Amino acid sequence: MKILFLSLRCPYPPHRGDRIRSYNFIKQLSEQHAVTVVYFAESESDIESAKHLEPFCERVEWVRFHRSFALMNTGFHCLSRRPLQLHYWYAPQMQRKINELLDQEDFELIHAHLFRMGQYVAAVQGPVKVLDLCDSLALNLSRRAELESNPWLAKIKLDCTPKRFLVKLEENRVRRYEVDIMKAFDCGTVVARFDRDYLLKQDDSLNLSIVPMGVDLGYFQPKSMVQSAPLLLFTGTMNYFPNADAAIYFCNEIFPRIREQHPQAEFYIVGNQPSDPVKRLEAQDGVVVTGYVPDVRPYFEKASVFVAPLRAGSGIQTKNLEAMAMGVPVVTTPVGAMGLEADIGKELLVADTPTAFAENVVHLLNDEHLRERLARTARTRVETNYSWEAIGDRLKHVYTQAVHVPKFKVDS
């Protein structure tokens, strides 16, 4: 089958959630199908990265992303009823590129990653169309808006955050648009059941299937258990609001409680593009902000516990899957655990208050056998449910049903 795969960002290198998902989808699909990939190139390295996709793609195309035009276009449409990020990610050059490819090639299926790319083919007729929403952005924005209204944010000076009313405005726009654009596609995919349920509450006629995030089990291998000073780890793109909020929340509300019992404990925040409020966390004893690192695995290998104190966001947290694959015990929040098919208490620990979170971390630091047991069972879980081979099979099943029974509700 000839597939046109529309990726918002360059899928290589696969070092953040959206790139990881696109890259592995493309690799899995290329084993049986002829895949043409189109993406926005935000930098020279994104253009160079095309060569890493060519070995398993029939064709790789990119369109230069111009941030100045994106900002101007967003400002011009600030009163639009459509989400602002649609205007931010709309480029006439991308529309022309996609139209040219559709004229040149007889594609049987179009896969659009996120609704920002879905907008370019919403009106296209002919090929089967699949929209990978990943998660409900409206749900994500709703949780963010709740945090924006929290006076605690003023205390921590999270100055990278827009005002709450702007987030709520975008949330309302996105909620309408997510439902409307899905109706223009034969089917859609999300990473977790709660995202699917949230969207179906808006419109129960939507055709949505669950295709989770995965993890590269060959790349992320369990570490050797080595006694060392307590090291707590958090990873992620650190200018992304849910990650920045989690890191600041942990440092202010949880880490001091842990240091009371483990004064030598260190907290490493590993990830590219740390915002200024995140950088300022290094002023706190025991906190290290690395910024971009070429390989996150050495930090997992040194970590005693992986902490994911997320209070915003949606979908499945790739960071948790990577920690579980590396054999590092995970402590997270109910938001961080949502969507994960895991046995809480046996494969990861979950806490919803700063005190409970700190107690769980201290318990793990004090009990080596518990750390080893959680690490072992967590690795088994990701091997069973979250290999990219298994995820690829689920995506191919969605495709098969969409091709043979268009507009028919696919199994979840």
N, C-alpha and C positions, 0 to 999 in steps of 0.2 A: 504494500500500500504506500502511496506517495503522501507524505505528511508535510504540511507547512507549520513549523513550530515558531511561534512568536514569543520571544523572551524579552522582558523589559530591559534587563541588564545583560551584559556579557556573561554567559554561564561559566566562564573560566577566568581566574581560578575559583574553585568552589569553596569560598571561605566565609560565606554568610548565607542565611537561610534560603533566600530566594534563588541565589546562584547555585547553591547545593542541590536544590530540588530540580531546577531546570537542567543542570549538567547531568545528573543521574537519570532523569527521565530520558534525555536525549540518548545517552549511552545504552540504556535498556531498549529503547525503541529501535535503535539502529541495528540491533541484532536481527530483526525480522523485516524492517521497513526502510524505505528510502526517505531520509529526513532532510529537509531544507530549513535552516535556522536563520532567523532575522532578529537583530537586537540593536539597542542603542549603545553606541560607543561613547562613553563619558570621558575617556582619556586616550592617550597614545597607546598605553598598555592594553586597553581593551581592543584596539585595532590589531596589535601584535598577537593577542590571544586567539585570534581567529585560527591560527595555524594549529592550535591545540584541539580544535573542534573538527578540523577537516578530515582527520583519519577515520572518523566514524559518521561523517555527514556527507550527503550527496552534494550539498551546496551550503556555503556560509556567507551571509550578507550582513552588513552593518550600516547604520545611519548615524552620522555624527550628532551627538546631543549638544545643543547650544543653551547653556544655562541662562544667558542674558535674554534670549528669546523666550525661554520658558517662564521666567519671572515677569517679563512684559506681558505675555499672553495671559498669565494668571491674573495680573493686576487689571488688565483690560476686561476680563470676564468675572471680576470679583462679585458682581451682583447676579451672576448666573444661578439658576436653580440646580445646575449640575455640579458635582464635586469639583473643587478647585484643582485637585491633583489630576483630573482629566485634562484640564487646560494646561497644566504644568507639563504633562507628558504628551501633549499633542504637538506633532510637527508635520507640516505639509510634505516634507521630504520622506518621512516614514510612510505616509499614506500613498505617495507615488510609488515608492519601492514595493510595497505590498501589492498594489494594483498591478504593477508591471509583472510581478511574479505570478499572480493569478492569471494574467493574460498569457504568459509564456508556458506555464506548466499546468498539467491536468491533475491537480491535487484532489485526492479523495477525502482528506480530512484536514481540518485546520485546528491546531491546538493553540489557544491563547493563554499565556501565563499572566494572571491578574487582569482585572477589568481595565487597567490603563492600556493594555494591548488589545483587549477585547473590543474597545471602541473602534478600532480600525477595520474590523470585519463584521461588526454587528449587522450591517445591512447586506452582507454578501449572501447570495443564494447559490445553491448547488452542492458544494462539499458539505459533509457532516462537520459540525462545529462543536468543539468542546472547550469550555471555559474553566480554567483552573483558578478558582478564587483563592485557594489556599486556606484562608480563614475569613471570617466576616469582619471586614474593616469597621463596619458600624459598631459591632460589639467591642472591638478594640478601642475605638474612639469613646464609646460610652464609659468604659472603665477609666480611661484617661481623664475624661471630663470630671468624673467623681473625685479623682485625686487633685485635679486643678482647683476644685472648690475647697480643698482641705487646707486650713490655716497652717498646717505643718510645713507646707511647701514654702510659705513665706519665711519660715525660720531657717530652712536650709538654702534659701536663695537659689532655687532651680531656675535661673534666669534664661535658660534656653527654651523655656516652655511658653507657648502662646497663651493668651488669656482664655479662660474657660468658655466664654461665650463664643469665641471663634471655633473652638473644638466642638462645641455643641451644634453650632451652625453646620459645620462640615459633617458631623455625625448624621444629622437629619437629611442632608443631601445624599450622603452615601447610602443610608438605609433605603431610600427610595430607588436610587440608581442600581444598587446591587440586585434588587428584585427585577427591575425593568430590563436590565441587560441580560439577565439569565434567560428571560423569555425569548430572546433572539438567538439562543443557542440550543442545540439538540440536547445537551446535558452539561452538567457542571460537576466539579470535584472540589472537596474541601478536605482538610487534614484530620478533622476530629468530629465526633458525633455532636458535641455541644454547639459547634458552629453550624452544622447542618440543621439541628433542631431550632436554633435561633432564626435562621433564614426561613425555615418552613413555617414558623409562627407568623412571619410577615406575609407569606403566600404558600399555602400547602400544595399548590400545583407545580412548584419548581421541581425539576428533575436533577437531583443531587446525589452523588455517591461519595463515599468516604475513601480517600486514598491518602494514607498517613505520610508523614515524613519518614525518612530512613536514615541509616548510618552505614558508612563504609567499614565493614567489620574487618577487612584486611588492613586498612590504614590505622584504624583505632583498635589496637590490641591491648589486652590487660597488662598492667605494669607488674613488676616484681614488688612485693610488699617489703619496703625498707623502712626501718625505724629512723625517724628524723624529727626535727623540731616541728610542732604543729603548723601546718600550712593549709589555709583555706583558700579555695579558688573560685572565681567567677569569670566567665568568658562571654563575649558578645561584642557586637558593634556598639560602641559606647557613646555615640551621639543619638542613638535610638531611644526615645523617651522611656519605654518600659525597662530597658537595661540601665539607663542612667538613674532612674528612680530607684531601682532595686539596689544598686551599688551604694547610693547615698543613704537610703533607708537602712541598709545593713550596717554601714559604718556608724551611723548616728544612734540607732536604736538597739542593735543586736551585738555587734562586735565588742563594745565595752563590757557587756555582761560575760562574754566568753573570756576576755582578757583578765577578768577578776579571778578566774580559776586557772587560766593558762596564760600567764603574763608574757610568755615568749611567742605566743601565737601570732602568725602573720596572715594578712589577707591580701591576696594578689588579684588585681583587676586586670584581666588580659583581653585586649581587643583594640581594634583600630578606631581612630577618630574620637578619642575621649573628649567630651565637652569640657568647658572650663570648670563647671561645678564638680565634675568627676576628677579633673586634674588636681583641684584644691584638696581632695581627700588625702593626698600624700602628706599633708601637714599633720595628719593624725598618726601617732605612734603605731608601727606595725603594718601600715597600709602601703602597698606598692602599686602604682599605676604604670603598666608597661607601654601602653600604646600598641601600635601594630607589631606583631611578631610573625615571622615567616612560617613557623611551625608551632602549634599550640601543644603538641604531645609532650614535650619535655616538662611543661608545667603540670599536666595531668600526672605525669610519672612521679613528681615530687609532692603532689597534693595528698593530704590526709583525708580531707572531706571536700566535696564540691557543694557549694551553697548557691541556691537560686531563689532568692527572696522576692520573687516577682509579685507585683500587686496590680499590674496592668498588662495588656496584651491579650492575645487569643491564639488558637491553634496549638500545635505541639511544639514544645521547646527543644530544638535540635541540640542545644547545649547539654540538656539532661541526657539525651540519647548518647551523645559522645562520651560523657562521663561514665555512664553505665557500661558502654562498650569498653572503656579503658580500665574498668574495674575499680573506679573511685566511688565510694558510697555517696549518695545524694541526699541532701536535706533541702526541701523546697516548700513552697506555699501551696494552698489549694489552687490558686491561679496557675502556678508553675506546673502542677501535676495534671491539670485538666487536659483531657484528650489522650493521656498515656494509658495504654492497657498494661497496668502494672499492679502488683499486689502491695498496697501500702502497708508498711511495717515489716515486710519481708524483702522487698526489692528497692524501696526507697522510703524515706521518712518525710512526713508532711506536718507542718505546724502553721497556725494562723495568727499567732501573737509573737511579739519579740521575745518574751520570756520563754515560751514553749520552743521557739526556734533555737534560741541559745542553749536551752537544756538538751535538745536533741543533738546539737553539735558537740557539746561537752560530753554527753554520753558516748558518742562515737569515739571521741579523742581518748576517752578513758578505757575503752574496751576494744582491744585489737581484734579479738575473735568476732565481735559483732561487725566490725568493719569488713573483715574478710568474708563473713557470711553474706552480708548485703551485696558486696562486690561480686561474689560468685553467682548469686541468684539473679542479679541485675543483668549480668552478661548473658546468662541463659535466656532471659526475656528478650533482649534485643536480637539475639541470634534467631529466636523463634519467630518474632513478629516484625522486626524492623530492618532486615537486610534489604538492600536495594533490589535484589533479585525478586524477593517476595513482593515488594512494593510495585516493581515493574509488571509483575503478573497481574496485580490488581488493576493497574492502569490499562493494560491490554484487554482485560475483561470488560472494562467500561467501554473501550473503543469498539470491541466486537459487538456488544449489545447496541451501542449507538448507531453503528453502521447497518446492522441487520434489522433493528427495530427502532428507527428514529422516533423521537418524541415519546418513547415508552419509558416508564419509570424504571431506572436501573436499580439493582439490588444494592443495599447499603452494606 
